[in-house]
Every structure is written in structure tokens, then in C-alpha cells.
């Protein structure tokens, strides 16, 4: 199924370019309508299946791809193909299912976000912005399952010998790292620690640099492995 792009990309735009992929036209148009209300987000295209998503992504070079998990040409397969064609694209998988297997497969395929389709219209643009800004964004209920899985993997990993010294984090950075591992957003961390959200962002950036990690997801795994939560 092929769907023409929703609009022609403007090369001068400074907004986040989004490609929306879902085989249900009604739901897809709903996503487009919500995002079109945001001045800093531009929907550059729509696709109705995974194969079309890959070709459009290669042509439109979106910053973020919202991708349905279950559709003709599996969304998870399409996720991997889009990442291969456009490595810079950040992919958010959308699903009605909270099955852990789908979540893990999506992350292995290169997804940086995983949202249930019950997400509110006010939260969707924030999720797009967060992912475009380099954050991972996972539905809270799924994040809890993911952390549980990481905890199990971390226990198996404890027997491996440490090859390099653990980088030294400040007390505040350790607090922030622990809250990241509990699935807190920057805004929630700021509120809990009574500091500015920009200060949290700086702490997150410093944590990733010191630990030589690439994402909040990796930071969460590290925190669990090193018993930061304890």
C-alpha cells in the first residue's frame, strides 16, 4: 500500500521532520492532525506499510519515524531497514500490544521509542521532541518490564571481570542516574530533585560522556548492573 507524502518538505524548515507509518488510514490521519498543530514539528510524509516507509524515509530523510508495529511488511522489519537506509532517523514504534517480546525485538531493530497507541494527544508531540533530541522514550508500563529484564541480565553480567576502572560520578549525577534507571523523564527528575530541567539535561549529558554511553537506555542498564538503584 502506497500513500503519497502529506506535504513537500521545506529545506529551510528548522522543525522536526516526521514520517508517519500506519496501515490504518484513520489512525494515521489522526496522528498527522495532532502533529500538524505543532509549530516545531513538520509531517513530511505518510506511508501505509513497511515497504513504502523504507522508500519514503530514504527520499525524505525524516528526523523521526512513527511506525506501527503490526502491519503489512512487519514494522519491526521495516524499522531495521529504515535504520540501514537513514541511520540518523530516530524511530518510535507504536502498538496496541504491551507484549514484552515486541518491545525487545523493536529495540534490537534500532527503535529509540516504544509507545502504546493509547498515548494522549498532548503527550505525543512531547515524545517526538524527546526522541528527536536524542532521548529514548518508552511507555511507562513497558519501561517497568524493560527494567525488570535488564535487572535479570545484569545479574548474569556481574560475574564478568571489570576491565577498566569505573568512571567517577558526582553525588548529584549518581542520583540522576538512579532516577533514569527508574524510568523518570527529565521533567520528573527536575521536580523530584528540585532543580531546573536544563540542569538535569546537563547532568544526563555529563553522565553519558563519563560512562561512554550513547543513550538513556544504556545508562539504565549500567545503573542496574552497578547497583546504583540500591
C-alpha positions, 0 to 999 in steps of 0.5 A: 500500500502506497500513500503519497507524502502529506506535504513537500518538505521545506529545506529551510524548515528548522522543525522536526521532520516526521514520517508517519507509518500506519496501515490504518488510514484513520489512525494515521490521519489522526496522528498527522492532525495532532502533529500538524498543530505543532509549530516545531514539528513538520509531517513530511510524509505518510506511508501505509506499510513497511515497504513504502516507509523504507522508500519514503524515509530514504527520499525524505530523510525524516528526523523521526519515524512513527511506525506501527508495529503490526502491519503489512511488511512487519514494522519491526522489519521495516524499522531495521531497514529504515535504520540501514537506509537513514541511520540518523532517523530516530524511530518510535514504534507504536502498538496496541500490544504491551507484549514484552517480546515486541518491545525487545525485538523493536529495540534490537531493530534500532527503535529509540521509542516504544509507545502504546497507541493509547498515548494522549494527544498532548503527550505525543508531540512531547515524545517526538521532541524527546526522541528527536533530541536524542532521548529514548522514550518508552511507555511507562508500563513497558519501561517497568518490564524493560527494567525488570529484564535488564535487572535479570541480565545484569545479574548474569553480567556481574560475574564478568571481570571489570576491565577498566576502572569505573568512571567517577560520578558526582553525588548529584549525577549518581542520583540522576542516574538512579532516577533514569534507571527508574524510568523518570523523564527529565521533567520528573527528575527536575521536580523530584530533585528540585532543580531546573530541567536544563540542569538535569539535561546537563547532568544526563549529558555529563553522565553519558560522556563519563560512562561512554554511553550513547543513550538513556537506555544504556545508562539504565542498564549500567545503573542496574548492573552497578547497583546504583538503584540500591 
